[in-house]
């Protein structure tokens, strides 16, 4: 059973890494669309809770795969942080989350997303490699 949990956790983290790379591509090629997506975060209960449920799932997967990595403590504590912060944001008033997302979507210039995209690609690749 432990091997199954580790393998499932590895798969979830690898899918998240691919998602990060995809988001980086969106930010690089269509930064205006990426900012519109950011502005929508927390806008509806479905988006608010869905975002944090998926985020918590990734955090749990980081915890689940931690012992199979070279850096088990880093993966464990990153997972704990992600799960905990997801829970806190999920129970906070949704309007706070949406206001925060709108603030950043309206204040980040499109070029800043393009500038951050290569770092996100590297982070996604490193994460996929670290759990492979």
C-alpha positions, -999 to +999 in steps of 0.1 A: +000+000+000+029+024+008+044+018-026+010+026-042+007+059-023+043+069-032+036+061-069+003+080-069+019+109-051+048+109-077+022+109-105+003+139-090+035+159-085+047+151-120+013+163-134+016+194-113+051+200-128+037+197-163+009+221-153+035+246-141+053+244-174+020+249-192+011+279-171+046+293-179+039+289-216+006+307-212+024+335-193+051+338-219+028+337-250-005+352-238+002+372-206-030+392-209-050+359-208-030+347-178-037+380-160-075+375-167-073+340-153-055+353-122-082+380-118-108+352-118-093+334-088-117+333-059-144+349-080-169+320-074-172+294-047-164+267-073-132+284-084-122+293-048-127+259-033-116+240-064-083+259-065-076+251-029-087+215-031-063+209-060-036+229-043-040+208-011-039+176-032-005+187-046+006+194-010-005+160+002+013+144-028+045+162-019+042+147+016+034+113+001+065+113-022+089+130+002+106+098+015+113+087-021+133+119-029+168+131-022+154+159+000+126+143+021+125+171+047+121+198+020+093+180+002+076+171+035+076+207+048+067+222+015+037+199+014+027+208+050+030+245+041+009+241+009-018+220+027-019+244+057-020+276+036-047+261+013-069+253+043-064+288+057-072+306+025-102+282+018-118+291+051-110+328+048-138+350+033-138+343-005-140+380-012-106+385+004-091+359-019-108+374-049-097+410-040-061+398-036-061+381-070-077+412-086-051+435-070-022+415-085-039+410-119-044+447-122-009+457-109+014+432-126+025+443-160+022+416-187+060+417-193+066+406-157+047+373-163+069+368-194+100+375-174+090+350-147+080+322-172+115+308-178+120+304-140+087+286-138+097+262-166+129+254-147+110+249-114+085+226-131+113+206-148+133+204-115+102+192-096+095+165-122+131+154-121+133+154-083+104+130-080+112+107-109 
